[in-house]
Amino acid sequence: MFVKMKVAGIAIDPLINTPIVILKDIEEHNVVPIWIGILEASAIAAELEKVQLSRPLTHVLIKNIIQSLNLTLDRIEINNLKDNTFYASLILKDNDKIIEIDARPSDAIAIALNAGVGIYVKDEIIEKAKAIGGSENETSKDFENKKWTEILENLSPEDFGKYKM
């Protein structure tokens, strides 16, 4: 089962100075943070801010290719989390045929924002993102992860401000 999510914003992880795209479900009960690269963060930020560029960035080019092939981008799905790496797919339609294309979540999110299609996260991925340490022998990393979870779950879009390039 998949849950529809939205991009709540982009933040910078202060510990490692890396961008994080924050996904929240429509009711804002669940949060999924995905650490991404700076270029992908810039592409997502450009889409969130509705920046019009004179030439297409890669995610716009991909959307244009999909359209020129008379395919329809139906949605994107974030469908796996393995070894702290998220996996995603572009779900395309060719008439009655479904085509699933492997993609990095950051690229898929940028494409989805540009194309105006839904972002869906597998419910077990949401649970994995929430399931942070809880053993009696809690390490400092487990404690830090719990703190991040609490912070991320209580963030609102206003907390993010604008992403600076």
N, C-alpha and C positions, 0 to 999 in steps of 0.2 A: 504494500500500500504506500502511496506517495502523498505528501502533504504539500500544498501550495505555499510557497514562501515569497517574500519580497526582499529587496535589498534595503536594509535599514540605514546603511551608510558604510563608509570606509574609515578605519582607524589605523593608527600606527602602534604596533607592539613596542612599548618603550624599552623593553628588555633587550630586544634584538633588532630594533629599528626596521621592522618589516611591516608592510601593509597587511591589514586584515579586512576582508569583506565580511560584513555582518548580515546574515540572513535571519529574518524573523518570519514566523508564520503569520497569516492574516490576522488572527486574534491576538498576536504578540505574546503567546504563551511560551513558545519555544524559540531558542536562539541557536544558530549554527555559525560559529566563527571559522573562516577558512583563510589561512595565511597564504598570500599570493605575492607575485613579483611586482616590482615598481611599474614596469611598463603596462602590465595588465591592470594594475590599480589606476593608472592614468587613463586607460581606455574606459574602464567602468566609471570613473569620475566624470569623464567627458560625456558619457551617456546620461548620468544622473543630472548633470548640469545642463544638458541639451546643447552642448557646444557644437556649432556647425563648423566643420573644417573644409578647406578648399579641396582636399584630396582624401579619399577613403582610407581609414586605418584598416588593419587586417580583419578585424571583426566585421566591419562594414563590407569589405570585399567578399568575405565568405557569405554573408547574407545575400549580397548581390549575385554571387555565383549560384546559390541555391535557387533564387528567384528566376535567373536567366535559364536555368535548366527545367523550368516549369514544375519545380518541387515546392512543397509547402513546409516551412518549419512549424511544426505543431507545438513543440515545447522543448525545454531542456530538463534533464533529470540528473540529479546528483545521486548516484546509485551504489556507491561503494566507498568504504573507508578501510584501508589496509595499510598497516605500518605507518600510521599518521599521514597517509596520503589519500586525498579525496579523489574520486573518479566520477566522471560525468559523461553524458551522451546527449547528442543532438538527436531529437526524434523528428524525422522527416516523413512526409507523406507524398507518395506518387500514386495518385488516384486511390485505390484500395490497398496499396502496398505500403507497409511501414518499413522505413530504413532507419537503422540506429547507427550513429557515427560516434566513435570514441572521441572524447575531447577533455582538455583540462577544464576544471570547473570555472576558473577565472575567464578563460576564453568563451566558454559556453554562456556564462552570465552576461558578458559584454554583448555577445550576439543576441541573446534573449532580450536584453534591454533595448537594443537597436531595432529589433524586429517587433517588439511589443508582444512577445509571447510569454507564457507562464514558466516560472521556475519552480520545479518540484524536487523535493528531497525525500528519499526513502525513509519511512518512519524509523527503521532500525538504525539508520545513520544519525537521526536526531537523538535517539537513545544513546548511541555510542558517544556522541558529542557531549551528552549530559553526564554519562557514567564516568565520573572522575573519582579515582581512589576512594576508599571508605573503610579500609581495613583498620584494625586496631593499631598496627605498626605503621602509622602514617609517616611517609617520608616528607621532607621539605618540599620536594617536587609535587607530591600529592596535595599538600597544603596550598602551594602556589596555584595549582590547577583549580582547586576548589574556589580560591579567591577570584580567579579569572572568571569562573563560571558564574559566581555571584555578581560580579561586576557586569558581565555581558548580559545576564538575564535581566538586569535592572536598568540597562541603557535605553534611552529614547533617542529618536533621530536628532533631536536638538542637541544632544550631548556630543555629536560628532563634529559639528562645524563644517567648514569646507576643506576639502582635501587640497593641499598645496603641492604643486609640482616643483 
